[in-house]
Amino acid sequence: MRAPGVVEAQVTYGTDITNAGSTGVSLIVEEGVGFEQANDFAVRTVWLSQLNPLVAIVVGVGLDEDRTQGIAHDYNRLDDWDELESRYGPRPVSDD
């Protein structure tokens, strides 16, 4: 699955003790692509994935690697999961 206007995407999933279950998504998009729309696509894709456990989602979207023009959002299990579940539905796997 690819989001329209995405030039480059990097995804990381933490498996060591310091960041286990954290998923990072970095997107470089074409000029004119809505940053929030690209962010929403990335969060929805991770949320509905089989990654388990999932304790945090960190997304950065910009026109270049430095994201001098762009956005960054962090979502974590304690503060944001209820909102993400209401927005995208339940995860396909249990994080418990």
N, C-alpha and C positions, 0 to 999 in steps of 0.2 A: 504494500500500500504506500503510495507516495502523495504527499500534499502538493497541490499546484503551486508553482512558483518557488519551490525549494531547490536551491542550487547545490547545497551540501548539507548533510546531516551526520552527526556523530552521536552515538548512544553508548553510555557506559552503565554497567551494573556492578555495584560493589559487592564483593564476596569476602572481603577480609574483615577483621574484627572492628576496625574503626568506621567502616561505612557499609556494613552488611545490609542489603535490602534497599540501598539508595540507588535510584536511577537518575542519570543525568542525560539531558537531551540538549544538544546545541544545533541550532538551525541557522544557516545563512540563506537568505531569501532574496529574490529579485526586487528591485525598487518598485514600489507600488503595491506590494503584497502586504496585507494587513498583519501587523505583528501579533495582535491579539487572536486573530483567526488561526495563524500558524501555531501559536501557543496552545490554543484549544485543541487543535488537531493532535499535537504532540502529547498533551496530557490525556486525552481520550484514548489514544493508541496505547499508551503505557497502562492506563487504568484497566483497559479491557484485555490486556495481555495475560499470559500464563506466568509471568514473573512472580516468584514466591520465595521468600517473603518480599513484601513491598512496604517499606516504612517511610520513604520520602521520594518525591519527584521534584527535580530541579530542572527548569527549562530556561534557556536563553535563546532569543531570536534577534537577529540583526542583519544588516546589509553587508557586514564583513566580520572577520574573526574577532575584532576588538569590540564589536557591538557599540561603537560610538553613537550610532543611531539604532536603537533597538530597545528591547525589554528583557527583564529577567524575573521569574517568579519561582518561589519555593512553596511546595505543598508537603505537609507532614501528617503522619497518621493521627497524632493527637488533636490537631487543630482543624484539619481540612477534609478528612475522609467522609464525614457526613454530607458536606456540601458536594463533594465529587460523586458520591453515590446517588444523591438526588439529581444531579446533572446528567450522569452517564449510566445510571443503573448499578446493580451490584457487580462486584468483581467476579470473574468466572472461576476463581479459586479462592479458598479461605486463607487469610493471612495469619490466622491464629496458630 
